[in-house]
Amino acid sequence: MPLADGGLDPLGVYGPPLGKPMVCAVQGICFTIGIELMLGTDIRVAARGTRFGQIEIKRGIYPVGGATIRWPREAGWANAMRWLLTGDELTAEEAHRTGLVQELVEPGEQLPRAVEIAERIAAQAPLGVRATLASARLALADEAQAAARLLPDLAPIMASEDAREGVMSFLERRQARFTGR
């Protein structure tokens, strides 16, 4: 699917991956494209009572926004096939149990919790966050290549101001103040 110059694919299926982690919050009914948008994120928080369903198969079609690619990877083959091939709804508890969502909270608490997680990530060293995300994504495609990149990608980070700040903050028993340099 062609993207406009500088455009980002909200599904994360086409084009370059985002360089920053994405945290998602869901509540209510999360069907079809909602699940596929959610699967394009890195961490997912759902309100208890949220209903999930990838129901395209009940309409004579199949999901083309990434569910067939990501759901098996996220929840395991049989867990994904259970829901993708039947179109049945699954509860928030089942979504959590299978790894489709990482946390369950009471309704109305999903967005504040997702923001809290995003803020915790944003407080970490930006170079380390980007490298972690890139390494993990590469490992999904090619573990050997990801392993080969570990030390070469660490070298410039170790020479960064953020790495020095991380060590100093540890020694001085204080919060680190990272700058991304």
C-alpha positions in Angstrom: 0.0 0.0 0.0 1.6 3.3 -1.1 2.1 5.9 1.6 2.4 9.6 1.0 5.9 11.0 1.4 6.6 11.2 5.1 3.4 9.3 5.8 3.0 6.7 8.5 1.0 3.6 8.2 -1.3 3.5 11.3 -1.4 -0.3 11.1 2.4 -0.6 11.0 2.2 -3.2 8.2 3.5 -1.0 5.3 6.4 1.3 5.3 9.1 1.8 7.9 8.4 0.9 11.5 8.1 3.6 14.1 11.2 4.5 15.9 9.5 5.1 19.2 7.4 2.7 21.2 3.6 2.9 21.0 1.3 2.3 24.0 -2.4 1.6 23.4 -5.5 1.9 25.6 -8.8 0.2 24.6 -12.2 0.0 26.1 -15.7 -1.1 24.9 -15.9 -3.0 21.7 -12.6 -3.6 19.9 -13.4 -5.5 16.7 -11.6 -6.0 13.4 -9.6 -2.9 12.5 -9.5 -2.0 16.2 -7.6 -5.2 17.0 -5.3 -4.6 14.0 -4.5 -1.1 15.1 -3.9 -2.4 18.6 -1.5 -5.2 17.2 0.5 -2.4 15.6 1.5 -1.1 19.1 4.1 -2.3 21.5 2.1 -2.4 24.8 -1.6 -2.6 25.3 -3.8 -1.8 28.2 -7.5 -2.8 28.2 -10.4 -2.0 30.4 -12.1 -5.0 32.0 -15.3 -5.8 30.1 -13.7 -4.9 26.7 -15.0 -7.2 24.0 -12.6 -8.3 21.2 -13.4 -9.9 17.9 -11.7 -10.4 14.6 -14.9 -11.1 12.7 -14.0 -10.8 9.0 -14.2 -14.5 8.5 -18.0 -14.3 9.4 -18.4 -11.9 6.6 -16.7 -14.0 3.9 -13.4 -12.2 4.0 -10.2 -12.3 6.1 -8.2 -9.7 8.1 -5.8 -7.7 5.9 -4.6 -5.1 8.4 -2.0 -7.2 10.0 -3.9 -9.6 12.3 -2.9 -12.7 10.4 0.8 -11.6 10.7 0.9 -10.3 14.2 -1.6 -12.2 16.3 0.1 -15.6 15.9 3.4 -14.0 16.9 1.9 -12.2 19.8 -0.3 -14.9 21.3 1.0 -18.1 19.7 -0.4 -20.0 16.7 -3.2 -22.0 18.3 -4.4 -19.0 20.4 -4.6 -16.8 17.3 -6.2 -19.4 15.1 -8.8 -20.1 17.8 -10.1 -16.5 17.3 -9.1 -15.7 13.7 -10.7 -18.9 12.2 -14.0 -18.7 14.2 -14.6 -15.0 14.4 -15.8 -15.6 18.0 -15.6 -12.8 20.5 -13.0 -13.0 23.3 -13.2 -11.3 26.7 -10.7 -8.9 28.1 -9.5 -11.6 30.4 -8.9 -14.0 27.5 -7.1 -11.3 25.6 -4.9 -10.8 28.6 -4.3 -14.5 29.2 -3.2 -15.0 25.6 -0.9 -11.9 25.5 -3.1 -9.8 23.2 -3.1 -7.2 25.9 -0.5 -6.8 28.7 -2.6 -5.2 31.4 -6.3 -5.1 32.5 -7.6 -2.2 34.5 -11.0 -1.0 35.6 -13.0 0.9 32.9 -11.9 4.5 32.7 -8.4 3.7 34.0 -7.0 2.4 30.7 -5.9 5.7 29.3 -4.2 7.0 32.5 -2.5 3.6 32.9 -1.3 3.7 29.3 0.0 7.2 29.7 1.8 6.2 32.9 3.5 3.4 31.1 4.4 5.7 28.2 5.8 8.3 30.6 8.0 5.6 32.3 9.3 4.6 28.9 9.9 8.3 28.0 12.0 8.7 31.2 14.4 6.1 30.0 17.5 6.7 27.9 16.2 7.5 24.4 19.2 5.8 22.7 18.6 2.6 24.7 14.9 2.7 24.1 15.3 3.0 20.3 18.0 0.3 20.3 15.9 -2.1 22.3 12.9 -1.6 20.0 15.0 -2.0 16.9 16.8 -5.1 18.2 13.6 -6.8 19.3 12.0 -6.1 15.9 15.0 -7.4 14.0 14.9 -10.5 16.2 11.4 -11.3 15.1 12.6 -11.4 11.5 16.1 -12.8 11.9 17.4 -13.9 15.4 20.9 -14.5 14.1 21.1 -11.1 12.5 19.8 -9.5 15.7 22.4 -11.3 17.8 25.1 -10.2 15.4 24.0 -6.6 15.8 24.0 -6.6 19.7 27.6 -5.5 20.4 28.1 -3.3 17.4 24.9 -1.4 18.2 25.9 -1.1 21.8 29.3 0.5 21.2 28.0 4.0 20.2 25.5 3.9 23.0 28.3 3.1 25.5 30.1 6.2 24.3 27.1 8.4 24.8 26.4 11.1 27.4 23.3 9.1 28.4 25.4 6.0 29.3 27.6 8.2 31.4 24.6 9.8 33.0 23.1 6.3 33.7 26.2 5.2 35.6 26.5 8.5 37.5 22.8 8.4 38.5 23.3 4.9 39.8 26.4 5.8 41.8 24.8 9.0 43.1 21.5 7.1 43.9 19.4 9.6 42.0 17.0 9.6 39.0 18.9 9.8 35.7 18.3 12.8 33.4 18.7 11.5 29.9 19.1 13.8 26.9 19.3 11.4 24.0 23.0 12.2 23.3 
